[in-house]
Amino acid sequence: MSTPFNPAQLSRTSYGDARGMESLKTAAAKDPKAAVREAAKQFESLFLQQLLKTMRESAQSSGMLENEGTKLGSEMLDTQWAGKLSGQPGGLSDMIARQLERQMGMAPGPIPRQDSANRSAPANPLKPQASAGVPRGSALGFVSQHQAAAEAAEQRTGIPSEFMIAQAAHETGWGKKEIRHADGSPAYNLFGIKAGANWNGPTAEVMTTEYVGGVARKVVQKFRAYSSYAESFADYANLMKSSPRYANVVKSGDNAHQFAHGLQRAGYATDPAYADKLSKVINTTLRLQRSLTA
């Protein structure tokens, strides 16, 4: 039975020595997010130590009274102060941690505001069932979770799986703004497909944003509901493949620009900036996909 990771254990070590680095590796394997936060705090502490040292040296008019003992005392005092000041909410360590998390795929980069499907706040944000080594609840986890269903849809449509995962991420805010039933249960609709007159399956009614003449308006719409995410991908693939309206989207091949703008021209969403927003999320998804296969 493994011992749970305790961030306090890291705070008592320094990453400047071999033992401290080994502690960081062990902690990262057990809890990557906590390890990143503690590493960021250590970096901030080192920065503050150097800043305090520079300020103290510039304030001293003479070094006549300086000796090895006073220098050691000053350095110890700087270390104590840096330790107390580092790790404060909204400080440098938070900025460092966010950057590290993005680089490690633990959090998505800037994601455009979602305006094309359900935008009501979820009662319980989805926690993706990510594979081993993939942070749960992250953009990387979202990509990993839907990879198999997207590849099956790719076999049917020829649309790259990464493009479809990106569209699902755009429509749902990486799974955090999914379409839900009135009782809060998921409708498993990842693509914001509305329930038209020809739809005989279950539905979910939600408040959404539609653009009429370029003006955003809140309206209640009926959306298709499924029993699983795989069913959502399958229905999306059927829509893309069978509807002449999306023929050019299917023919776009592996060109992300043509795919995104083809959807907008076909009227998939009313948001006039839909293609540009989707293109950005596709780029993020491609980076995450490469990290999974590296």
Sequence and secondary structure as in RCSB ss.txt:
>XXXX:A:sequence
MSTPFNPAQLSRTSYGDARGMESLKTAAAKDPKAAVREAAKQFESLFLQQLLKTMRESAQSSGMLENEGTKLGSE
MLDTQWAGKLSGQPGGLSDMIARQLERQMGMAPGPIPRQDSANRSAPANPLKPQASAGVPRGSALGFVSQHQAAA
EAAEQRTGIPSEFMIAQAAHETGWGKKEIRHADGSPAYNLFGIKAGANWNGPTAEVMTTEYVGGVARKVVQKFRA
YSSYAESFADYANLMKSSPRYANVVKSGDNAHQFAHGLQRAGYATDPAYADKLSKVINTTLRLQRSLTA
>XXXX:A:secstr
      HHHHHTS TTSHHHHHHHHHHHHH HHHHHHHHHHHHHHHHHHHHHHHHHHHH S  TT  HHHHHHHH
HHHHHHHHHHTT TTSHHHHHHHHHHHHTTSS S      SSB S  SS       TTS TTSHHHHHHHHHHHH
HHHHHHH   HHHHHHHHHHHHTTTTS  B TTS B   SS  B  TT  S EEEEEEEEEETTEEEEEEEEEE 
 SSHHHHHHHHHHHHHH GGGHHHHTTTT HHHHHHHHHHTTS S TTHHHHHHHHHHHHHHHHHHHH 
